[in-house]
Amino acid sequence: MKKNLITKALILLMVALFVIMSGCGKKKVDLVKSSDSLYVKKIENLDDDFIMGMDASCVISLEASGVKYYNYDGTEQDVFLTLAESGVNYIRVRVWNDPFDSDGNGYGGGNCDINNAIEIGKRATKYGMKLLLDFHYSDFWADPGKQMVPKAWQGMDIDTKEVALYEFTKDCLTKLKNAKVDVGMVQVGNETNGFLCGETIWMNIYKLMAQGAKATREIYPNALVAVHFANPEKAGSYDGIAKKLEYYNLDYDVFASSYYPYWHGTLDNLATVLSDIATKYNKKVMVMETSYCYTTDDTDFFGNTIGDGGGVYKPNPYTVQGQANSIANIIDTIKNKTTNGIGVCYWEGTWITVGTKSYEDNLALWEKYGSGWAASYAANYDPKDAGKYYGGCAVDNQAMFDKDGHPLESLKVFSLVKGGNVIELKADAIEDTTIICDLAQPITLPKTVNAVMNDNSKQELEVTWETFDEDAMHNNGPNKYEIKGTAGGMTAKCYVSMVEYNYLTNYSFEEDSNGVKIPTGWMVTDNAASEQLYVETKGTDSLTGDNHFHFWSPEANSVDFNLEQKVENLPSGTYKFSISIMGGDAGTTDIYAYVKINGEIVKTVPLTITVYNSWDTQTINGINYNGTDEIIVGIRVKCNGAGNGAWGKIDDALLNSSKE
């Protein structure tokens, strides 16, 4: 008995020593507890398992280019320690197969091969963070519009490519395991909206994903396997994808979405779409990529993707506080409004400028170390994109470090959302204003604007506008202008769209909020029980303003409707009627604008829909009207449907005087 007790004691001692030794390489990290300048709302129900991710794929190339990172006290410090202290618990890193040319020159974007991932993974693991591995299965960027085959796999049939992908994935994961990197999740593809590694047939896409999942289960059996897609705002697309993956019985755990507020619709829509996937297909869901501007300044002499101008949806000010509020709102949505939501990952919050002297100096660094989005060496592999537009970072104004490497207060949001950080309520910025003015009418600017407070609430303030040349704005024809002003000591901006006089009511559907079935002034006749016919609020999908008329239906021949308006008090004369439409997945269509006089169609013009954001605008000229007959203008949309169902957007219905 005594011998057995001694043996057990020795075993327990050895186990304890193993635990101590295995953790001796990790550094204890204390989370930030407060901020003097950042308001953070407390988000309920958050636990330690909720993923607070940060993509930091470019860090190694940035450091090689001379970038230094600091902590909140201004002391130089490992950026991964700063991230861990700020509440980040997952580091995401992309992996390209071979992002180098035949001479060993890197393609850029961090030159993200497996060696880069191992170095980042070891540093993440050191500070207690897990690695989220993002396999693109390409030699360079993969996204919804581009899924290129790695050089070494070009010409392979699907069976051979399956084997190559499995072996590549397994080899990469084995190297990470040997380096003692703590891998928590593996993505088998990046934003694979119908394409992966050159394959466009879902059966083949599934086969490749299945091999990536198989390799992951073998090497890191406790890691989650994720699939990743974009464009949650596109009605029905995610359900169509998940349905295909279920049909092929793909082995995966997480259905992940990109969500960039500028382009990807409302948070309510995101929660609805992902919750439907989670419930219907029994999957975990998360936001795999998001980001938000903290400034519109460019710091590296290479233009930014997002800036001023009113051209994209702007739910928060472009400030440090606005950036933090954007992240907090997404975390809250995924945790408390989404079924099975497990986390949020910020995209490349560490990607800052490599220099501030000149474009020429920076270009030399981008080329040598791959710290810009693309180097000229990528031209042979990606001639249509990287070969033409190579250069620096277009998202440095969306990083969570300033241009000198100091962390922004907004980075603390990942830690502070668990308990909140309430400070004095104050104005953060002035909300942009948009108005539409007829060329024949006086310009009336608003007397008040909304101040966006640091808690994301709004307060009305009086505004003083700078002088502007109203005559020129009327005489220069249809155009867009920016007028600046001051409110509460802050800059206000009003974006003015000057348009021809339009005899139609609610021509761009701005009078209605999201989800309204029948827009003010319009009649909707559904001829085939379309699933979605309503006014949608989404500036990036609208020609003018924030709203447009949206349609979608998944079944064949279920999109068939008329959208028309009876024109009241129209003087006699000659007119022209135009309307715009865009969409996709339409199959065979019969789409046309028309004019009816006393119930009879007298003029038509055909329209087409092809792909997202490709607007077709057509005009009916020479409409002679006597001033007394009933006149109706409209559009008939009939689509056979293809793929996941026909969808589209209608905007800018114009009835103007004509000299013809």
Order of alpha helices (4+ residues) and beta strands (2+ residues): alpha-beta-alpha-alpha-beta-alpha-beta-alpha-beta-alpha-beta-alpha-beta-alpha-beta-alpha-beta-alpha-alpha-alpha-beta-beta-beta-beta-beta-alpha-beta-beta-beta-beta-beta-beta-beta-beta-beta-beta-beta-beta
